[in-house]
């Protein structure tokens, strides 16, 4: 009898040890992977992946210890149904619960950098912003602007004029972009040129030709309109002023072209600034400058293509906080508008 009891106890002990061993094995297998520095890994979960498939991916990336135990755990907890396909940034050392929460959150990892280039930015401002985003080196970017080879048709329309400060000034379209991390200067410039071609309406070629302008000249004029005009509903009117001055062979006298000569925008253009010798100084040189002075947006390009027809030759800012202008057909009227403008400052 005593032998029978002893044998039974031995069996129970072995069973307990076995259960304990299995429990310990499961417990240990479900513990986070040891990681000293919390290494981050990019993991992609394909659409319609089973829990077993997800476990295998995590194990291969050394984010969990055992894919089978992971699957068993998830199924027992009933927490795997919300896992979403996509690319995720996960950290070695996270618990299974934390991994599941991340994979279920839909917080997809983007291996891109988003950057917004505002209308009216110069090439140098664009290069600075892209460098700040960690996308380019400014000096390499500016060199590629001038010497890189690009297949876009619009590049072929740019004249080989040594007076042009930056060859692609005006053609890197202002917009919000998502660039892949690791994209180089050439690829980024090419994407912005492609965007310009997407926006440019081929009908505009014929419209600007009626004013004796080619595409490059039209983009140049649009860049001046972009930098000169703050009020959206005045763009076409200002474009009309410049067409009238060009037709009469009058200097454009656009302050924005003088501002282009400075490394940093001035609060106010001084009379001494207007004496600078430069093909971009439209106070001293008749006609358009050799190239754009900034990147015009779609509205400015459209304004040049559909300029308002009128007899105005002059405009001056109202200085009343609206950003709008007084327009005049004669110099005498323009002088009166200047007096009104000064009066608004009081």
C-alpha positions as CSV (number, residue, x, y, z in Angstrom):
1,X,0.0,0.0,0.0
2,X,2.8,2.4,1.0
3,X,4.6,1.6,-2.2
4,X,1.5,2.4,-4.2
5,X,1.2,5.8,-2.5
6,X,4.8,6.5,-3.0
7,X,4.5,5.7,-6.7
8,X,1.5,7.9,-7.0
9,X,3.2,10.8,-5.4
10,X,6.2,10.3,-7.6
11,X,3.9,10.4,-10.7
12,X,2.2,13.6,-9.4
13,X,5.6,15.2,-8.7
14,X,6.8,14.3,-12.2
15,X,3.6,15.7,-13.6
16,X,3.9,18.9,-11.6
17,X,7.5,19.3,-12.7
18,X,6.5,18.6,-16.3
19,X,3.7,21.2,-16.1
20,X,6.0,23.6,-14.4
21,X,8.6,23.1,-17.0
22,X,6.2,23.6,-19.8
23,X,4.8,26.7,-18.1
24,X,8.2,28.1,-17.6
25,X,9.1,27.4,-21.3
26,X,6.0,29.2,-22.4
27,X,6.5,32.1,-20.0
28,X,10.2,32.5,-21.1
29,X,9.3,32.2,-24.7
30,X,6.8,35.1,-24.4
31,X,9.2,37.5,-22.7
32,X,10.5,40.5,-24.7
33,X,13.7,39.9,-26.7
34,X,16.7,41.2,-24.8
35,X,17.9,44.5,-26.3
36,X,20.5,46.8,-24.8
37,X,19.9,49.8,-27.0
38,X,16.3,49.3,-28.1
39,X,17.2,48.8,-31.8
40,X,14.4,50.0,-34.1
41,X,13.4,47.8,-37.1
42,X,11.2,48.5,-40.0
43,X,8.8,45.5,-40.5
44,X,6.2,45.1,-43.3
45,X,3.1,43.1,-42.7
46,X,1.6,42.0,-46.1
47,X,-2.2,42.3,-46.7
48,X,-4.3,39.3,-45.4
49,X,-1.4,37.9,-43.3
50,X,-2.4,35.2,-40.9
51,X,-1.3,35.3,-37.2
52,X,1.2,32.6,-38.0
53,X,2.6,34.7,-40.8
54,X,2.8,37.8,-38.6
55,X,4.6,35.7,-35.9
56,X,7.1,34.4,-38.4
57,X,7.9,37.9,-39.7
58,X,8.4,39.1,-36.1
59,X,10.6,36.2,-35.2
60,X,12.7,36.6,-38.4
61,X,13.3,40.2,-37.4
62,X,14.3,39.1,-33.8
63,X,11.4,41.0,-32.3
64,X,9.9,37.9,-30.6
65,X,11.5,34.6,-29.5
66,X,9.1,32.0,-30.8
67,X,6.5,32.5,-33.6
68,X,4.5,29.5,-32.5
69,X,4.1,30.7,-28.9
70,X,3.3,34.2,-30.3
71,X,0.4,32.7,-32.4
72,X,-0.8,30.7,-29.5
73,X,-0.8,33.7,-27.1
74,X,-2.5,36.0,-29.6
75,X,-5.3,33.4,-30.4
76,X,-5.9,32.7,-26.7
77,X,-6.1,36.4,-25.9
78,X,-8.3,37.1,-29.0
79,X,-6.2,40.2,-29.8
80,X,-5.0,39.5,-33.3
81,X,-8.0,40.4,-35.4
82,X,-7.2,44.1,-35.5
83,X,-3.7,43.7,-36.9
84,X,-3.4,45.9,-40.0
85,X,-1.2,45.5,-43.1
86,X,1.5,48.0,-43.7
87,X,5.0,49.0,-42.8
88,X,5.8,49.6,-39.1
89,X,8.7,50.8,-37.1
90,X,9.0,48.5,-34.1
91,X,11.5,48.4,-31.2
92,X,13.4,45.3,-30.0
93,X,12.6,44.7,-26.4
94,X,8.9,45.6,-26.7
95,X,6.4,43.1,-25.1
96,X,4.1,41.1,-27.2
97,X,1.2,43.3,-26.0
98,X,3.0,46.4,-27.1
99,X,3.9,44.9,-30.5
100,X,0.2,43.9,-31.1
101,X,-1.0,47.3,-30.0
102,X,1.4,49.0,-32.5
103,X,0.4,46.6,-35.3
104,X,-3.3,47.2,-34.6
105,X,-3.0,51.0,-34.3
106,X,-2.6,51.7,-38.0
107,X,0.4,53.9,-37.2
108,X,2.0,53.1,-40.4
109,X,5.7,54.0,-40.8
110,X,6.5,56.4,-43.6
111,X,9.9,56.2,-45.1
112,X,9.4,59.6,-46.6
113,X,10.0,63.2,-45.6
114,X,7.3,65.8,-46.3
115,X,8.4,69.3,-47.2
116,X,6.4,72.3,-48.4
117,X,7.9,74.8,-50.8
118,X,5.9,78.0,-50.7
119,X,5.1,80.1,-53.8
120,X,7.7,82.8,-54.4
121,X,10.6,80.9,-52.9
122,X,13.9,81.4,-54.7
123,X,16.2,78.5,-55.6
124,X,18.4,79.4,-52.6
125,X,15.5,79.4,-50.2
126,X,14.4,76.0,-51.6
127,X,17.9,74.6,-51.1
128,X,18.0,75.9,-47.5
129,X,14.6,74.4,-46.7
130,X,15.5,71.0,-48.2
131,X,18.8,71.0,-46.3
132,X,16.9,71.8,-43.0
133,X,14.8,68.8,-43.7
134,X,17.9,66.6,-44.1
135,X,17.1,65.9,-47.7
136,X,20.0,67.6,-49.5
137,X,23.3,69.4,-49.1
138,X,22.7,73.0,-50.2
139,X,26.0,73.4,-52.2
140,X,25.4,70.1,-54.0
141,X,21.8,71.0,-54.7
142,X,22.7,74.4,-56.2
143,X,25.5,72.8,-58.3
144,X,23.0,70.2,-59.7
145,X,20.5,73.0,-60.4
146,X,23.1,74.6,-62.8
147,X,24.9,71.6,-64.2
148,X,22.6,68.5,-63.9
149,X,21.1,66.9,-67.0
150,X,17.3,66.6,-66.9
151,X,15.0,65.1,-69.5
152,X,12.0,67.3,-68.9
153,X,10.9,69.4,-72.0
154,X,10.7,72.6,-69.9
155,X,14.5,72.5,-69.3
156,X,15.0,72.6,-73.1
157,X,13.1,75.9,-73.2
158,X,15.6,77.6,-70.9
159,X,18.1,79.7,-73.0
160,X,21.9,79.2,-72.6
161,X,22.3,82.7,-71.1
162,X,25.3,83.1,-68.9
163,X,23.5,86.1,-67.2
164,X,21.0,83.7,-65.6
165,X,22.0,83.3,-61.9
166,X,20.5,79.8,-61.5
167,X,19.5,77.9,-64.6
168,X,16.4,76.2,-63.0
169,X,15.2,79.3,-61.1
170,X,11.4,79.4,-61.5
171,X,11.0,75.9,-62.6
172,X,11.1,74.0,-59.3
173,X,7.4,74.1,-58.7
174,X,6.3,75.2,-55.3
175,X,4.1,72.5,-53.7
176,X,4.0,70.0,-50.8
177,X,6.2,66.9,-51.6
178,X,6.9,63.6,-50.1
179,X,10.4,62.5,-50.9
180,X,11.8,59.1,-50.0
181,X,14.5,59.1,-47.4
182,X,17.8,58.7,-49.3
183,X,16.7,60.5,-52.4
184,X,19.5,62.5,-53.9
185,X,19.7,66.1,-55.1
186,X,19.1,65.1,-58.8
187,X,16.0,63.0,-58.0
188,X,14.5,65.8,-55.9
189,X,15.1,68.4,-58.6
190,X,13.7,66.1,-61.3
191,X,10.5,65.5,-59.2
192,X,9.9,69.3,-58.9
193,X,10.5,69.8,-62.6
194,X,8.0,67.0,-63.3
195,X,5.5,68.8,-61.1
196,X,6.0,72.0,-63.1
197,X,5.2,70.2,-66.3
198,X,2.1,68.7,-64.7
199,X,0.8,72.1,-63.8
200,X,1.8,74.0,-67.0
201,X,-1.2,74.2,-69.3
202,X,-0.2,73.8,-72.9
203,X,-2.9,76.4,-73.8
204,X,-0.8,79.0,-72.1
205,X,1.9,78.7,-74.7
206,X,-0.4,80.2,-77.3
207,X,-1.8,82.8,-75.0
208,X,1.6,84.2,-74.0
209,X,2.8,84.1,-77.6
210,X,0.1,86.7,-78.4
211,X,2.1,89.0,-76.2
212,X,5.3,88.1,-78.0
213,X,6.6,86.0,-75.1
214,X,8.0,82.4,-75.1
215,X,7.5,80.0,-72.2
216,X,10.8,81.1,-70.4
217,X,9.8,84.7,-70.6
218,X,6.3,84.0,-69.4
219,X,7.7,82.1,-66.4
220,X,10.0,85.0,-65.7
221,X,7.1,87.5,-65.8
222,X,5.0,85.1,-63.6
223,X,7.8,85.0,-61.0
224,X,7.8,88.9,-60.8
225,X,4.0,88.8,-60.4
226,X,4.3,86.2,-57.7
227,X,6.8,88.3,-55.7
228,X,5.1,91.7,-56.3
229,X,1.4,90.8,-55.6
230,X,0.0,89.8,-52.2
231,X,-3.7,90.2,-53.2
232,X,-5.0,87.3,-55.1
233,X,-7.5,89.2,-57.2
234,X,-4.8,91.7,-58.4
235,X,-2.5,89.2,-60.2
236,X,-4.1,89.5,-63.6
237,X,-4.2,93.3,-63.3
238,X,-0.6,93.6,-62.4
239,X,0.4,91.2,-65.2
240,X,-1.6,93.5,-67.5
241,X,0.5,96.5,-66.3
242,X,3.7,94.7,-67.2
243,X,2.4,93.7,-70.7
244,X,1.5,97.4,-71.3
245,X,5.0,98.6,-70.2
246,X,6.7,95.9,-72.4
247,X,4.6,97.0,-75.4
248,X,5.7,100.6,-74.8
249,X,9.3,99.6,-74.2
250,X,9.2,101.0,-70.7
251,X,11.3,99.6,-67.9
252,X,9.3,97.3,-65.7
253,X,10.6,99.0,-62.6
254,X,9.7,96.0,-60.4
255,X,11.2,96.2,-56.9
256,X,11.1,92.4,-56.6
257,X,13.8,92.1,-59.3
258,X,16.0,94.4,-57.3
259,X,15.4,92.4,-54.2
260,X,16.6,89.4,-56.1
261,X,20.1,90.9,-56.0
262,X,20.4,90.7,-52.3
263,X,21.2,87.6,-50.2
264,X,18.4,88.6,-47.8
265,X,15.1,90.3,-48.5
266,X,15.2,94.0,-47.5
267,X,12.3,95.7,-45.7
268,X,12.4,98.4,-48.3
269,X,14.2,99.0,-51.5
270,X,16.3,102.3,-51.3
271,X,16.9,104.7,-54.2
272,X,20.6,103.7,-54.0
273,X,19.6,100.1,-54.6
274,X,18.0,101.1,-57.9
275,X,21.4,102.1,-59.3
276,X,23.0,98.7,-59.2
277,X,24.3,97.4,-62.5
278,X,22.6,94.1,-63.1
279,X,20.5,92.5,-65.9
280,X,18.0,91.8,-63.1
281,X,17.6,95.5,-62.2
282,X,14.5,96.3,-64.2
283,X,14.8,100.0,-63.2
284,X,18.0,100.3,-65.3
285,X,17.3,97.6,-67.9
286,X,14.4,97.6,-70.3
287,X,12.4,94.4,-70.8
288,X,12.4,91.3,-68.7
289,X,15.4,90.1,-66.7
290,X,17.3,87.1,-68.2
291,X,15.3,84.6,-66.1
292,X,12.8,84.1,-63.2
293,X,13.5,85.5,-59.8
294,X,11.5,82.9,-57.9
295,X,9.2,79.9,-58.3
296,X,5.8,81.1,-59.4
297,X,2.7,79.1,-58.3
298,X,-0.1,78.1,-60.6
299,X,-2.1,81.3,-59.9
300,X,0.7,83.5,-61.0
301,X,1.4,81.5,-64.1
302,X,-2.3,81.6,-65.0
303,X,-2.4,85.3,-64.4
304,X,0.3,85.9,-67.0
305,X,-1.5,83.6,-69.4
306,X,-4.8,85.4,-68.8
307,X,-3.7,88.9,-68.0
308,X,-6.3,91.6,-67.7
309,X,-6.5,94.1,-70.6
310,X,-6.5,97.7,-69.5
311,X,-4.6,100.9,-69.9
312,X,-2.7,101.0,-66.6
313,X,1.0,101.6,-66.7
314,X,1.7,102.2,-63.0
315,X,0.8,100.8,-59.6
316,X,1.7,101.6,-56.0
317,X,0.8,99.8,-52.8
318,X,-2.0,101.4,-50.8
319,X,-0.1,100.9,-47.5
320,X,-3.4,100.4,-45.7
321,X,-2.7,96.9,-44.5
322,X,-4.7,95.2,-47.4
323,X,-1.6,94.5,-49.5
324,X,-3.5,96.0,-52.5
325,X,-2.5,98.7,-55.0
326,X,-3.7,101.9,-56.6
327,X,-3.4,101.7,-60.4
328,X,-2.9,104.5,-62.9
329,X,-2.8,105.0,-66.6
330,X,-0.7,108.3,-66.5
331,X,2.3,109.4,-64.5
332,X,0.4,112.4,-63.1
333,X,-2.3,110.0,-61.8
334,X,0.4,107.8,-60.4
335,X,1.9,110.7,-58.4
336,X,-1.5,111.4,-56.9
337,X,-1.8,107.7,-56.0
338,X,1.6,107.9,-54.3
339,X,0.3,110.8,-52.2
340,X,-2.8,108.8,-51.2
341,X,-0.5,105.9,-50.3
342,X,1.6,108.1,-48.1
343,X,-1.6,109.5,-46.5
344,X,-2.7,106.0,-45.5
345,X,0.4,105.6,-43.4
346,X,-0.6,108.4,-41.0
